[in-house]
Amino acid sequence: MSFSVIAEDKIVSEKHTTYFRSVVAFGKTRIVEGDKRLEAFEAKRRKISECTQVYIIAIDVKYIAGKEDIEYINAKR
């Protein structure tokens, strides 16, 4: 599975492009059970008080790849 996070994405209309920074994590997923599941569930329940049941899925990350647009790098200079 993969999980993507876009850290920044700025639309630059006059150049017909975007300046972006992002990362993608690749790995395997598994359902968390036992005490670890209860700990994660309790942490999530504190944020969403109506939550009564949930599957907790962990990502065992194998590697992470990141990208940063060249225009973004040049604009920072």
PyMOL Python script that loads the backbone (N, CA, C, O; Angstrom):
from pymol import cmd

cmd.read_pdbstr("""\
ATOM      1  N   MET A   1       0.842  -1.148   0.000  1.00  0.00           N
ATOM      2  CA  MET A   1       0.000   0.000   0.000  1.00  0.00           C
ATOM      3  C   MET A   1       0.889   1.213   0.000  1.00  0.00           C
ATOM      4  O   MET A   1       2.075   1.135   0.320  1.00  0.00           O
ATOM      5  N   SER A   2       0.312   2.324  -0.358  1.00  0.00           N
ATOM      6  CA  SER A   2       1.052   3.578  -0.298  1.00  0.00           C
ATOM      7  C   SER A   2       0.191   4.633   0.378  1.00  0.00           C
ATOM      8  O   SER A   2      -1.038   4.591   0.329  1.00  0.00           O
ATOM      9  N   PHE A   3       0.874   5.579   1.010  1.00  0.00           N
ATOM     10  CA  PHE A   3       0.211   6.667   1.708  1.00  0.00           C
ATOM     11  C   PHE A   3       0.935   7.943   1.333  1.00  0.00           C
ATOM     12  O   PHE A   3       2.141   8.058   1.550  1.00  0.00           O
ATOM     13  N   SER A   4       0.223   8.897   0.777  1.00  0.00           N
ATOM     14  CA  SER A   4       0.837  10.120   0.272  1.00  0.00           C
ATOM     15  C   SER A   4       0.460  11.317   1.128  1.00  0.00           C
ATOM     16  O   SER A   4      -0.678  11.447   1.577  1.00  0.00           O
ATOM     17  N   VAL A   5       1.446  12.197   1.347  1.00  0.00           N
ATOM     18  CA  VAL A   5       1.212  13.444   2.065  1.00  0.00           C
ATOM     19  C   VAL A   5       1.785  14.578   1.225  1.00  0.00           C
ATOM     20  O   VAL A   5       2.951  14.541   0.831  1.00  0.00           O
ATOM     21  N   ILE A   6       0.966  15.576   0.956  1.00  0.00           N
ATOM     22  CA  ILE A   6       1.424  16.757   0.234  1.00  0.00           C
ATOM     23  C   ILE A   6       1.695  17.830   1.280  1.00  0.00           C
ATOM     24  O   ILE A   6       0.777  18.335   1.925  1.00  0.00           O
ATOM     25  N   ALA A   7       2.972  18.169   1.437  1.00  0.00           N
ATOM     26  CA  ALA A   7       3.365  19.141   2.459  1.00  0.00           C
ATOM     27  C   ALA A   7       3.068  20.562   2.021  1.00  0.00           C
ATOM     28  O   ALA A   7       2.744  21.418   2.844  1.00  0.00           O
ATOM     29  N   GLU A   8       3.177  20.812   0.729  1.00  0.00           N
ATOM     30  CA  GLU A   8       2.901  22.148   0.209  1.00  0.00           C
ATOM     31  C   GLU A   8       2.515  22.030  -1.250  1.00  0.00           C
ATOM     32  O   GLU A   8       3.066  21.208  -1.981  1.00  0.00           O
ATOM     33  N   ASP A   9       1.574  22.846  -1.671  1.00  0.00           N
ATOM     34  CA  ASP A   9       1.122  22.853  -3.065  1.00  0.00           C
ATOM     35  C   ASP A   9       0.623  24.248  -3.379  1.00  0.00           C
ATOM     36  O   ASP A   9      -0.489  24.627  -3.011  1.00  0.00           O
ATOM     37  N   LYS A  10       1.464  25.006  -4.067  1.00  0.00           N
ATOM     38  CA  LYS A  10       1.121  26.388  -4.392  1.00  0.00           C
ATOM     39  C   LYS A  10       0.851  26.497  -5.885  1.00  0.00           C
ATOM     40  O   LYS A  10       1.714  26.168  -6.699  1.00  0.00           O
ATOM     41  N   ILE A  11      -0.331  26.953  -6.246  1.00  0.00           N
ATOM     42  CA  ILE A  11      -0.687  27.146  -7.647  1.00  0.00           C
ATOM     43  C   ILE A  11      -0.052  28.448  -8.130  1.00  0.00           C
ATOM     44  O   ILE A  11      -0.213  29.501  -7.512  1.00  0.00           O
ATOM     45  N   VAL A  12       0.674  28.355  -9.246  1.00  0.00           N
ATOM     46  CA  VAL A  12       1.312  29.517  -9.854  1.00  0.00           C
ATOM     47  C   VAL A  12       0.671  29.696 -11.225  1.00  0.00           C
ATOM     48  O   VAL A  12       1.168  29.190 -12.232  1.00  0.00           O
ATOM     49  N   SER A  13      -0.437  30.421 -11.244  1.00  0.00           N
ATOM     50  CA  SER A  13      -1.254  30.554 -12.453  1.00  0.00           C
ATOM     51  C   SER A  13      -0.490  31.143 -13.628  1.00  0.00           C
ATOM     52  O   SER A  13      -0.615  30.663 -14.755  1.00  0.00           O
ATOM     53  N   GLU A  14       0.298  32.177 -13.374  1.00  0.00           N
ATOM     54  CA  GLU A  14       0.986  32.844 -14.478  1.00  0.00           C
ATOM     55  C   GLU A  14       2.012  31.947 -15.180  1.00  0.00           C
ATOM     56  O   GLU A  14       2.381  32.199 -16.327  1.00  0.00           O
ATOM     57  N   LYS A  15       2.471  30.894 -14.482  1.00  0.00           N
ATOM     58  CA  LYS A  15       3.421  29.949 -15.081  1.00  0.00           C
ATOM     59  C   LYS A  15       2.752  28.628 -15.453  1.00  0.00           C
ATOM     60  O   LYS A  15       3.415  27.713 -15.941  1.00  0.00           O
ATOM     61  N   HIS A  16       1.439  28.524 -15.224  1.00  0.00           N
ATOM     62  CA  HIS A  16       0.677  27.304 -15.523  1.00  0.00           C
ATOM     63  C   HIS A  16       1.305  26.065 -14.861  1.00  0.00           C
ATOM     64  O   HIS A  16       1.496  25.035 -15.507  1.00  0.00           O
ATOM     65  N   THR A  17       1.620  26.185 -13.570  1.00  0.00           N
ATOM     66  CA  THR A  17       2.246  25.080 -12.851  1.00  0.00           C
ATOM     67  C   THR A  17       1.894  25.165 -11.370  1.00  0.00           C
ATOM     68  O   THR A  17       1.151  26.051 -10.948  1.00  0.00           O
ATOM     69  N   THR A  18       2.425  24.253 -10.601  1.00  0.00           N
ATOM     70  CA  THR A  18       2.344  24.298  -9.141  1.00  0.00           C
ATOM     71  C   THR A  18       3.734  24.076  -8.569  1.00  0.00           C
ATOM     72  O   THR A  18       4.554  23.367  -9.153  1.00  0.00           O
ATOM     73  N   TYR A  19       3.989  24.690  -7.422  1.00  0.00           N
ATOM     74  CA  TYR A  19       5.205  24.404  -6.662  1.00  0.00           C
ATOM     75  C   TYR A  19       4.769  23.444  -5.562  1.00  0.00           C
ATOM     76  O   TYR A  19       3.836  23.743  -4.816  1.00  0.00           O
ATOM     77  N   PHE A  20       5.426  22.304  -5.454  1.00  0.00           N
ATOM     78  CA  PHE A  20       4.952  21.306  -4.501  1.00  0.00           C
ATOM     79  C   PHE A  20       6.094  20.602  -3.781  1.00  0.00           C
ATOM     80  O   PHE A  20       7.232  20.575  -4.250  1.00  0.00           O
ATOM     81  N   ARG A  21       5.761  20.045  -2.652  1.00  0.00           N
ATOM     82  CA  ARG A  21       6.627  19.154  -1.873  1.00  0.00           C
ATOM     83  C   ARG A  21       5.739  18.029  -1.388  1.00  0.00           C
ATOM     84  O   ARG A  21       4.666  18.284  -0.841  1.00  0.00           O
ATOM     85  N   SER A  22       6.160  16.790  -1.575  1.00  0.00           N
ATOM     86  CA  SER A  22       5.332  15.672  -1.138  1.00  0.00           C
ATOM     87  C   SER A  22       6.201  14.471  -0.789  1.00  0.00           C
ATOM     88  O   SER A  22       7.358  14.378  -1.200  1.00  0.00           O
ATOM     89  N   VAL A  23       5.624  13.561  -0.027  1.00  0.00           N
ATOM     90  CA  VAL A  23       6.265  12.286   0.294  1.00  0.00           C
ATOM     91  C   VAL A  23       5.250  11.163   0.125  1.00  0.00           C
ATOM     92  O   VAL A  23       4.047  11.362   0.293  1.00  0.00           O
ATOM     93  N   VAL A  24       5.756   9.983  -0.211  1.00  0.00           N
ATOM     94  CA  VAL A  24       4.926   8.790  -0.314  1.00  0.00           C
ATOM     95  C   VAL A  24       5.623   7.691   0.473  1.00  0.00           C
ATOM     96  O   VAL A  24       6.804   7.418   0.261  1.00  0.00           O
ATOM     97  N   ALA A  25       4.885   7.063   1.379  1.00  0.00           N
ATOM     98  CA  ALA A  25       5.398   5.919   2.140  1.00  0.00           C
ATOM     99  C   ALA A  25       4.811   4.648   1.532  1.00  0.00           C
ATOM    100  O   ALA A  25       3.615   4.581   1.249  1.00  0.00           O
ATOM    101  N   PHE A  26       5.653   3.654   1.336  1.00  0.00           N
ATOM    102  CA  PHE A  26       5.231   2.376   0.783  1.00  0.00           C
ATOM    103  C   PHE A  26       5.464   1.289   1.828  1.00  0.00           C
ATOM    104  O   PHE A  26       6.501   1.274   2.490  1.00  0.00           O
ATOM    105  N   GLY A  27       4.504   0.383   1.976  1.00  0.00           N
ATOM    106  CA  GLY A  27       4.665  -0.685   2.949  1.00  0.00           C
ATOM    107  C   GLY A  27       3.501  -1.653   2.930  1.00  0.00           C
ATOM    108  O   GLY A  27       2.702  -1.674   1.994  1.00  0.00           O
ATOM    109  N   LYS A  28       3.421  -2.447   3.974  1.00  0.00           N
ATOM    110  CA  LYS A  28       2.330  -3.415   4.130  1.00  0.00           C
ATOM    111  C   LYS A  28       1.434  -2.953   5.264  1.00  0.00           C
ATOM    112  O   LYS A  28       1.891  -2.324   6.218  1.00  0.00           O
ATOM    113  N   THR A  29       0.156  -3.274   5.148  1.00  0.00           N
ATOM    114  CA  THR A  29      -0.784  -2.948   6.215  1.00  0.00           C
ATOM    115  C   THR A  29      -1.131  -4.200   6.999  1.00  0.00           C
ATOM    116  O   THR A  29      -1.038  -5.323   6.502  1.00  0.00           O
ATOM    117  N   ARG A  30      -1.528  -3.974   8.222  1.00  0.00           N
ATOM    118  CA  ARG A  30      -1.986  -5.076   9.067  1.00  0.00           C
ATOM    119  C   ARG A  30      -2.975  -4.516  10.071  1.00  0.00           C
ATOM    120  O   ARG A  30      -2.888  -3.350  10.456  1.00  0.00           O
ATOM    121  N   ILE A  31      -3.905  -5.340  10.492  1.00  0.00           N
ATOM    122  CA  ILE A  31      -4.866  -4.938  11.520  1.00  0.00           C
ATOM    123  C   ILE A  31      -4.188  -5.080  12.870  1.00  0.00           C
ATOM    124  O   ILE A  31      -3.615  -6.123  13.188  1.00  0.00           O
ATOM    125  N   VAL A  32      -4.260  -4.014  13.661  1.00  0.00           N
ATOM    126  CA  VAL A  32      -3.645  -4.008  14.990  1.00  0.00           C
ATOM    127  C   VAL A  32      -4.623  -4.632  15.976  1.00  0.00           C
ATOM    128  O   VAL A  32      -5.815  -4.323  15.963  1.00  0.00           O
ATOM    129  N   GLU A  33      -4.115  -5.504  16.825  1.00  0.00           N
ATOM    130  CA  GLU A  33      -4.970  -6.192  17.796  1.00  0.00           C
ATOM    131  C   GLU A  33      -4.356  -6.099  19.189  1.00  0.00           C
ATOM    132  O   GLU A  33      -3.232  -5.623  19.351  1.00  0.00           O
ATOM    133  N   GLY A  34      -5.095  -6.552  20.180  1.00  0.00           N
ATOM    134  CA  GLY A  34      -4.601  -6.616  21.550  1.00  0.00           C
ATOM    135  C   GLY A  34      -4.430  -5.254  22.194  1.00  0.00           C
ATOM    136  O   GLY A  34      -5.172  -4.317  21.897  1.00  0.00           O
ATOM    137  N   ASP A  35      -3.433  -5.148  23.090  1.00  0.00           N
ATOM    138  CA  ASP A  35      -3.211  -3.916  23.842  1.00  0.00           C
ATOM    139  C   ASP A  35      -2.893  -2.726  22.941  1.00  0.00           C
ATOM    140  O   ASP A  35      -3.346  -1.613  23.211  1.00  0.00           O
ATOM    141  N   LYS A  36      -2.131  -2.941  21.886  1.00  0.00           N
ATOM    142  CA  LYS A  36      -1.799  -1.854  20.965  1.00  0.00           C
ATOM    143  C   LYS A  36      -3.062  -1.285  20.322  1.00  0.00           C
ATOM    144  O   LYS A  36      -3.179  -0.074  20.134  1.00  0.00           O
ATOM    145  N   ARG A  37      -4.005  -2.166  19.985  1.00  0.00           N
ATOM    146  CA  ARG A  37      -5.269  -1.718  19.404  1.00  0.00           C
ATOM    147  C   ARG A  37      -6.033  -0.863  20.397  1.00  0.00           C
ATOM    148  O   ARG A  37      -6.574   0.179  20.030  1.00  0.00           O
ATOM    149  N   LEU A  38      -6.083  -1.294  21.657  1.00  0.00           N
ATOM    150  CA  LEU A  38      -6.806  -0.552  22.684  1.00  0.00           C
ATOM    151  C   LEU A  38      -6.192   0.830  22.915  1.00  0.00           C
ATOM    152  O   LEU A  38      -6.915   1.811  23.088  1.00  0.00           O
ATOM    153  N   GLU A  39      -4.859   0.904  22.919  1.00  0.00           N
ATOM    154  CA  GLU A  39      -4.175   2.189  23.090  1.00  0.00           C
ATOM    155  C   GLU A  39      -4.514   3.137  21.938  1.00  0.00           C
ATOM    156  O   GLU A  39      -4.838   4.304  22.162  1.00  0.00           O
ATOM    157  N   ALA A  40      -4.436   2.630  20.712  1.00  0.00           N
ATOM    158  CA  ALA A  40      -4.729   3.462  19.544  1.00  0.00           C
ATOM    159  C   ALA A  40      -6.197   3.874  19.520  1.00  0.00           C
ATOM    160  O   ALA A  40      -6.521   5.016  19.193  1.00  0.00           O
ATOM    161  N   PHE A  41      -7.075   2.951  19.865  1.00  0.00           N
ATOM    162  CA  PHE A  41      -8.505   3.242  19.897  1.00  0.00           C
ATOM    163  C   PHE A  41      -8.813   4.337  20.914  1.00  0.00           C
ATOM    164  O   PHE A  41      -9.587   5.250  20.628  1.00  0.00           O
ATOM    165  N   GLU A  42      -8.214   4.251  22.090  1.00  0.00           N
ATOM    166  CA  GLU A  42      -8.457   5.247  23.131  1.00  0.00           C
ATOM    167  C   GLU A  42      -7.966   6.626  22.689  1.00  0.00           C
ATOM    168  O   GLU A  42      -8.631   7.629  22.947  1.00  0.00           O
ATOM    169  N   ALA A  43      -6.823   6.684  22.036  1.00  0.00           N
ATOM    170  CA  ALA A  43      -6.305   7.961  21.536  1.00  0.00           C
ATOM    171  C   ALA A  43      -7.261   8.554  20.499  1.00  0.00           C
ATOM    172  O   ALA A  43      -7.515   9.758  20.513  1.00  0.00           O
ATOM    173  N   LYS A  44      -7.782   7.734  19.617  1.00  0.00           N
ATOM    174  CA  LYS A  44      -8.721   8.200  18.590  1.00  0.00           C
ATOM    175  C   LYS A  44     -10.056   8.594  19.219  1.00  0.00           C
ATOM    176  O   LYS A  44     -10.655   9.592  18.819  1.00  0.00           O
ATOM    177  N   ARG A  45     -10.525   7.826  20.195  1.00  0.00           N
ATOM    178  CA  ARG A  45     -11.801   8.102  20.850  1.00  0.00           C
ATOM    179  C   ARG A  45     -11.794   9.460  21.537  1.00  0.00           C
ATOM    180  O   ARG A  45     -12.818  10.142  21.559  1.00  0.00           O
ATOM    181  N   ARG A  46     -10.660   9.864  22.099  1.00  0.00           N
ATOM    182  CA  ARG A  46     -10.575  11.171  22.750  1.00  0.00           C
ATOM    183  C   ARG A  46     -10.834  12.305  21.756  1.00  0.00           C
ATOM    184  O   ARG A  46     -11.361  13.354  22.128  1.00  0.00           O
ATOM    185  N   LYS A  47     -10.465  12.090  20.500  1.00  0.00           N
ATOM    186  CA  LYS A  47     -10.673  13.125  19.477  1.00  0.00           C
ATOM    187  C   LYS A  47     -12.078  13.067  18.889  1.00  0.00           C
ATOM    188  O   LYS A  47     -12.639  14.101  18.526  1.00  0.00           O
ATOM    189  N   ILE A  48     -12.653  11.869  18.792  1.00  0.00           N
ATOM    190  CA  ILE A  48     -13.984  11.687  18.200  1.00  0.00           C
ATOM    191  C   ILE A  48     -14.839  10.981  19.245  1.00  0.00           C
ATOM    192  O   ILE A  48     -14.873   9.752  19.293  1.00  0.00           O
ATOM    193  N   SER A  49     -15.524  11.745  20.076  1.00  0.00           N
ATOM    194  CA  SER A  49     -16.202  11.159  21.237  1.00  0.00           C
ATOM    195  C   SER A  49     -17.323  10.194  20.887  1.00  0.00           C
ATOM    196  O   SER A  49     -17.668   9.343  21.706  1.00  0.00           O
ATOM    197  N   GLU A  50     -17.912  10.300  19.676  1.00  0.00           N
ATOM    198  CA  GLU A  50     -19.010   9.403  19.322  1.00  0.00           C
ATOM    199  C   GLU A  50     -18.532   8.030  18.848  1.00  0.00           C
ATOM    200  O   GLU A  50     -19.349   7.134  18.639  1.00  0.00           O
ATOM    201  N   CYS A  51     -17.259   7.858  18.683  1.00  0.00           N
ATOM    202  CA  CYS A  51     -16.707   6.610  18.144  1.00  0.00           C
ATOM    203  C   CYS A  51     -16.918   5.463  19.141  1.00  0.00           C
ATOM    204  O   CYS A  51     -16.562   5.573  20.314  1.00  0.00           O
ATOM    205  N   THR A  52     -17.506   4.356  18.649  1.00  0.00           N
ATOM    206  CA  THR A  52     -17.729   3.204  19.528  1.00  0.00           C
ATOM    207  C   THR A  52     -16.968   1.962  19.076  1.00  0.00           C
ATOM    208  O   THR A  52     -16.705   1.074  19.887  1.00  0.00           O
ATOM    209  N   GLN A  53     -16.612   1.887  17.804  1.00  0.00           N
ATOM    210  CA  GLN A  53     -15.810   0.765  17.337  1.00  0.00           C
ATOM    211  C   GLN A  53     -15.035   1.183  16.099  1.00  0.00           C
ATOM    212  O   GLN A  53     -15.466   2.050  15.339  1.00  0.00           O
ATOM    213  N   VAL A  54     -13.887   0.553  15.910  1.00  0.00           N
ATOM    214  CA  VAL A  54     -13.019   0.932  14.802  1.00  0.00           C
ATOM    215  C   VAL A  54     -11.992  -0.168  14.560  1.00  0.00           C
ATOM    216  O   VAL A  54     -11.597  -0.864  15.495  1.00  0.00           O
ATOM    217  N   TYR A  55     -11.562  -0.329  13.323  1.00  0.00           N
ATOM    218  CA  TYR A  55     -10.405  -1.160  13.022  1.00  0.00           C
ATOM    219  C   TYR A  55      -9.193  -0.249  13.026  1.00  0.00           C
ATOM    220  O   TYR A  55      -9.211   0.817  12.409  1.00  0.00           O
ATOM    221  N   ILE A  56      -8.155  -0.654  13.708  1.00  0.00           N
ATOM    222  CA  ILE A  56      -6.899   0.093  13.700  1.00  0.00           C
ATOM    223  C   ILE A  56      -5.974  -0.623  12.723  1.00  0.00           C
ATOM    224  O   ILE A  56      -5.661  -1.802  12.894  1.00  0.00           O
ATOM    225  N   ILE A  57      -5.544   0.104  11.699  1.00  0.00           N
ATOM    226  CA  ILE A  57      -4.685  -0.485  10.677  1.00  0.00           C
ATOM    227  C   ILE A  57      -3.318   0.177  10.753  1.00  0.00           C
ATOM    228  O   ILE A  57      -3.214   1.399  10.653  1.00  0.00           O
ATOM    229  N   ALA A  58      -2.284  -0.611  10.925  1.00  0.00           N
ATOM    230  CA  ALA A  58      -0.913  -0.105  10.983  1.00  0.00           C
ATOM    231  C   ALA A  58      -0.273  -0.223   9.609  1.00  0.00           C
ATOM    232  O   ALA A  58      -0.618  -1.104   8.821  1.00  0.00           O
ATOM    233  N   ILE A  59       0.653   0.667   9.336  1.00  0.00           N
ATOM    234  CA  ILE A  59       1.444   0.608   8.108  1.00  0.00           C
ATOM    235  C   ILE A  59       2.879   0.307   8.511  1.00  0.00           C
ATOM    236  O   ILE A  59       3.515   1.106   9.198  1.00  0.00           O
ATOM    237  N   ASP A  60       3.384  -0.833   8.089  1.00  0.00           N
ATOM    238  CA  ASP A  60       4.786  -1.171   8.294  1.00  0.00           C
ATOM    239  C   ASP A  60       5.544  -0.646   7.084  1.00  0.00           C
ATOM    240  O   ASP A  60       5.596  -1.293   6.037  1.00  0.00           O
ATOM    241  N   VAL A  61       6.133   0.543   7.244  1.00  0.00           N
ATOM    242  CA  VAL A  61       6.757   1.246   6.124  1.00  0.00           C
ATOM    243  C   VAL A  61       8.033   0.527   5.690  1.00  0.00           C
ATOM    244  O   VAL A  61       8.899   0.210   6.506  1.00  0.00           O
ATOM    245  N   LYS A  62       8.125   0.279   4.384  1.00  0.00           N
ATOM    246  CA  LYS A  62       9.327  -0.330   3.803  1.00  0.00           C
ATOM    247  C   LYS A  62      10.279   0.739   3.292  1.00  0.00           C
ATOM    248  O   LYS A  62      11.490   0.631   3.483  1.00  0.00           O
ATOM    249  N   TYR A  63       9.743   1.777   2.641  1.00  0.00           N
ATOM    250  CA  TYR A  63      10.569   2.907   2.230  1.00  0.00           C
ATOM    251  C   TYR A  63       9.695   4.125   1.965  1.00  0.00           C
ATOM    252  O   TYR A  63       8.482   4.025   1.783  1.00  0.00           O
ATOM    253  N   ILE A  64      10.354   5.273   1.952  1.00  0.00           N
ATOM    254  CA  ILE A  64       9.679   6.548   1.738  1.00  0.00           C
ATOM    255  C   ILE A  64      10.384   7.282   0.607  1.00  0.00           C
ATOM    256  O   ILE A  64      11.614   7.320   0.552  1.00  0.00           O
ATOM    257  N   ALA A  65       9.605   7.861  -0.288  1.00  0.00           N
ATOM    258  CA  ALA A  65      10.154   8.664  -1.384  1.00  0.00           C
ATOM    259  C   ALA A  65       9.565  10.063  -1.297  1.00  0.00           C
ATOM    260  O   ALA A  65       8.381  10.229  -1.007  1.00  0.00           O
ATOM    261  N   GLY A  66      10.396  11.065  -1.549  1.00  0.00           N
ATOM    262  CA  GLY A  66       9.934  12.440  -1.507  1.00  0.00           C
ATOM    263  C   GLY A  66      10.229  13.152  -2.811  1.00  0.00           C
ATOM    264  O   GLY A  66      11.163  12.800  -3.531  1.00  0.00           O
ATOM    265  N   LYS A  67       9.421  14.156  -3.106  1.00  0.00           N
ATOM    266  CA  LYS A  67       9.628  14.957  -4.316  1.00  0.00           C
ATOM    267  C   LYS A  67       9.472  16.425  -3.958  1.00  0.00           C
ATOM    268  O   LYS A  67       8.675  16.801  -3.098  1.00  0.00           O
ATOM    269  N   GLU A  68      10.257  17.239  -4.644  1.00  0.00           N
ATOM    270  CA  GLU A  68      10.141  18.675  -4.499  1.00  0.00           C
ATOM    271  C   GLU A  68      10.317  19.263  -5.887  1.00  0.00           C
ATOM    272  O   GLU A  68      11.318  19.006  -6.555  1.00  0.00           O
ATOM    273  N   ASP A  69       9.352  20.045  -6.315  1.00  0.00           N
ATOM    274  CA  ASP A  69       9.355  20.633  -7.644  1.00  0.00           C
ATOM    275  C   ASP A  69      10.560  21.561  -7.820  1.00  0.00           C
ATOM    276  O   ASP A  69      10.878  22.325  -6.909  1.00  0.00           O
ATOM    277  N   ILE A  70      11.237  21.512  -8.974  1.00  0.00           N
ATOM    278  CA  ILE A  70      12.428  22.329  -9.213  1.00  0.00           C
ATOM    279  C   ILE A  70      12.106  23.820  -9.126  1.00  0.00           C
ATOM    280  O   ILE A  70      12.919  24.598  -8.628  1.00  0.00           O
ATOM    281  N   GLU A  71      10.934  24.224  -9.603  1.00  0.00           N
ATOM    282  CA  GLU A  71      10.547  25.626  -9.501  1.00  0.00           C
ATOM    283  C   GLU A  71      10.386  26.044  -8.036  1.00  0.00           C
ATOM    284  O   GLU A  71      10.703  27.174  -7.664  1.00  0.00           O
ATOM    285  N   TYR A  72       9.899  25.136  -7.231  1.00  0.00           N
ATOM    286  CA  TYR A  72       9.756  25.410  -5.795  1.00  0.00           C
ATOM    287  C   TYR A  72      11.122  25.638  -5.169  1.00  0.00           C
ATOM    288  O   TYR A  72      11.305  26.573  -4.390  1.00  0.00           O
ATOM    289  N   ILE A  73      12.078  24.787  -5.506  1.00  0.00           N
ATOM    290  CA  ILE A  73      13.445  24.915  -4.980  1.00  0.00           C
ATOM    291  C   ILE A  73      14.041  26.258  -5.417  1.00  0.00           C
ATOM    292  O   ILE A  73      14.620  26.981  -4.606  1.00  0.00           O
ATOM    293  N   ASN A  74      13.894  26.580  -6.690  1.00  0.00           N
ATOM    294  CA  ASN A  74      14.436  27.840  -7.208  1.00  0.00           C
ATOM    295  C   ASN A  74      13.764  29.047  -6.577  1.00  0.00           C
ATOM    296  O   ASN A  74      14.421  30.061  -6.341  1.00  0.00           O
ATOM    297  N   ALA A  75      12.460  28.962  -6.297  1.00  0.00           N
ATOM    298  CA  ALA A  75      11.732  30.075  -5.699  1.00  0.00           C
ATOM    299  C   ALA A  75      12.188  30.337  -4.264  1.00  0.00           C
ATOM    300  O   ALA A  75      12.131  31.473  -3.794  1.00  0.00           O
ATOM    301  N   LYS A  76      12.642  29.287  -3.564  1.00  0.00           N
ATOM    302  CA  LYS A  76      13.107  29.450  -2.183  1.00  0.00           C
ATOM    303  C   LYS A  76      14.451  30.175  -2.121  1.00  0.00           C
ATOM    304  O   LYS A  76      14.786  30.774  -1.100  1.00  0.00           O
ATOM    305  N   ARG A  77      15.215  30.123  -3.203  1.00  0.00           N
ATOM    306  CA  ARG A  77      16.569  30.724  -3.200  1.00  0.00           C
ATOM    307  C   ARG A  77      16.537  32.189  -3.246  1.00  0.00           C
ATOM    308  O   ARG A  77      17.589  32.829  -3.249  1.00  0.00           O
TER     309      ARG A  77
END
""", "prot")
cmd.dss("prot")
cmd.show_as("cartoon", "prot")
cmd.util.cbc("prot")
cmd.orient("prot")
